[in-house]
Amino acid sequence: MRKLIVTEFISVDGIAEVEKLPSVTWNDEMNAFKEDELADSGAMLLGRTTYEIFAGSWPKETGDFAERFNALPKYVASTRLTALDWQPAELLEGPLPEAVARLKQESGGNIYVHGSLSIARQLLGHGLVDRLRLLAYPGAVGQGKPLFPSDKPLALELVSGVPFSNGVVALEYATVAKP
């Protein structure tokens, strides 16, 4: 069975809006974190907005990382899009929880949710996320869109925590099934 892994950039107070995060210098440690994710990825699950942002920029990128990232199958959760130009890609059909549960049963490697905050929150709320891979930026922003749904407690088990030289901390958590 495939794992569903949410990967986000967040503030220490859990806000996942990239534009609000404190400024840090991207470094080799962050590159290695993203390389590890790419090596573990069998597919991407994206919401419409993230898909459109990625589709507008990633196909223009060059290099080994970009080639591998662009080649990943992309599953897109959208009721507005009718065609997907950034291939390989397909629109999910039916309610999101059921569509994702079906995807997790297929073969093909782990599925990563990049950004796509509303999708990540829905999947966390439905208990479909297996792992969280977070780059926590050094600062609290106080307001914005939080990663975690506020209406349901979420038990997590720390898998790893690695501080980087630029103040960012790489965190990986496994979700803990409810008894």
Salt bridges, closest charged atoms under 4 A:
GLU17 OE2 - LYS20 NZ 3.50
GLU35 OE1 - ARG68 NH2 2.61
GLU37 OE1 - LYS34 NZ 2.88
GLU37 OE2 - ARG133 NE 3.13
GLU52 OE1 - ARG48 NH1 3.07
ASP64 OD2 - ARG68 NE 2.92
GLU106 OE1 - ARG2 NH1 3.78
ASP130 OD2 - LYS104 NZ 2.91
GLU172 OE2 - ARG131 NH1 2.88
GLU172 OE1 - ARG133 NH1 3.06
